[in-house]
Amino acid sequence: MKLVVGLGNPGRQYENTRHNIGFMVIDDLLETTDLISTTTKFNANITDARLDGEKVLFVKPLTYMNLSGEAVRPILDWYKIDIKDMVVIYDDLDLPLGKLRFREKGSAGGHNGIKSMIQHLGTEEFKRIRIGIDRPEYASIIDHVLTKFSSEEKEVINESIQKAALAIKDWISGIEFKMLMNKYH
């Protein structure tokens, strides 16, 4: 079983904001997946699905970004999913808008959602797909991550969301994560 976690904040006021890029990728994936069931437990929306014959849990934590690990750890434990079978998708201020980066381990790099994941998982060794949202030139970081994309930015971001979704599908179908790094960078 695979676990795909998209980080973001719950609630209408956060829909389609930069910080919710992980949720947006999960939503894109769910549009083209054989859904089995959706439930809310462990403080997360969990969709059980099949993709290329593989059972997959698509997760959107409801803990708000900074506490994401509080939702993910119990899911890993309950479903007995090995951390090597998990990938986390989230926004990155230090990447240009729409740029994808894949990592198999590393520090939080200042991202509070990833800090929470590392704290609750007890390791920095888990797969990640980061999507660039640009660092603001004049606005505060908090204001920037909680704003929606402009109409010009939406084109770039929609393409990045689709690429990230394709990368997830490739990973689920058995392509090694390292290979995805080369294919989608």
Backbone hydrogen bonds, N-H to C=O, Kabsch-Sander energy under -0.5 kcal/mol:
donor,donor_aa,acceptor,acceptor_aa,energy
2,K,55,K,-2.1
3,L,85,D,-2.8
4,V,57,L,-3.0
5,V,3,L,-0.5
5,V,87,V,-2.8
6,G,4,V,-0.5
6,G,59,V,-2.7
7,L,5,V,-0.5
7,L,89,I,-2.7
14,Y,11,G,-1.5
15,E,11,G,-0.5
15,E,12,R,-1.2
17,T,14,Y,-1.8
18,R,147,T,-2.1
19,H,145,V,-2.6
20,N,17,T,-1.5
21,I,18,R,-1.3
22,G,7,L,-0.9
23,F,7,L,-1.0
24,M,20,N,-2.1
25,V,21,I,-1.9
26,I,22,G,-2.0
27,D,23,F,-2.6
28,D,24,M,-2.0
29,L,25,V,-2.5
30,L,26,I,-2.4
31,E,27,D,-1.0
31,E,28,D,-0.5
32,T,29,L,-1.3
33,T,30,L,-0.9
34,D,50,R,-1.4
35,L,33,T,-1.1
36,I,48,D,-3.2
37,S,48,D,-1.6
39,T,46,I,-2.6
41,K,39,T,-0.6
41,K,44,A,-1.7
44,A,41,K,-0.8
45,N,60,K,-2.6
46,I,39,T,-3.2
46,I,44,A,-0.6
47,T,58,F,-2.8
48,D,37,S,-3.0
48,D,46,I,-0.6
49,A,56,V,-2.6
50,R,34,D,-2.3
51,L,54,E,-2.4
54,E,51,L,-2.1
56,V,49,A,-2.6
57,L,2,K,-2.7
58,F,47,T,-2.8
58,F,56,V,-0.6
59,V,4,V,-3.0
59,V,57,L,-0.6
60,K,45,N,-2.3
62,L,43,N,-2.9
67,L,64,Y,-2.0
68,S,65,M,-1.8
70,E,67,L,-1.7
71,A,67,L,-0.5
71,A,68,S,-1.3
72,V,68,S,-1.8
73,R,69,G,-2.2
75,I,71,A,-1.0
76,L,72,V,-2.4
77,D,73,R,-2.2
78,W,74,P,-3.0
79,Y,75,I,-2.4
80,K,76,L,-0.6
80,K,77,D,-0.6
81,I,76,L,-2.0
85,D,82,D,-2.5
86,M,83,I,-1.4
87,V,3,L,-2.2
88,V,127,K,-1.9
89,I,5,V,-2.9
90,Y,129,I,-2.1
92,D,131,I,-2.1
95,L,92,D,-1.1
98,G,132,G,-2.9
99,K,96,P,-2.3
101,R,130,R,-2.0
103,R,128,R,-2.0
106,G,124,E,-1.1
111,H,108,A,-1.9
112,N,110,G,-0.7
115,K,111,H,-2.2
116,S,112,N,-2.1
117,M,113,G,-1.8
118,I,114,I,-2.9
119,Q,115,K,-2.5
120,H,116,S,-2.5
121,L,117,M,-2.7
122,G,118,I,-2.0
123,T,118,I,-0.6
126,F,124,E,-1.3
127,K,86,M,-0.9
128,R,103,R,-2.8
129,I,88,V,-2.8
130,R,101,R,-3.1
131,I,90,Y,-2.3
132,G,99,K,-2.7
133,I,92,D,-2.3
134,D,92,D,-0.7
134,D,95,L,-2.0
144,H,140,S,-2.5
145,V,141,I,-2.8
146,L,142,I,-1.3
147,T,144,H,-1.5
149,F,16,N,-0.9
154,K,150,S,-2.1
155,E,151,S,-0.8
156,V,152,E,-0.8
157,I,153,E,-2.8
158,N,154,K,-3.1
159,E,155,E,-1.7
160,S,156,V,-2.0
161,I,157,I,-2.8
162,Q,158,N,-2.1
163,K,159,E,-2.2
164,A,160,S,-2.7
165,A,161,I,-2.4
166,L,162,Q,-2.3
167,A,163,K,-2.5
168,I,164,A,-2.3
169,K,165,A,-2.3
170,D,166,L,-2.5
171,W,167,A,-2.4
172,I,168,I,-2.7
173,S,169,K,-2.0
174,G,171,W,-1.3
175,I,170,D,-2.3
179,M,176,E,-0.6
180,L,176,E,-1.5
181,M,177,F,-1.6
182,N,178,K,-1.2
183,K,179,M,-2.2
184,Y,180,L,-2.9
185,H,181,M,-1.1
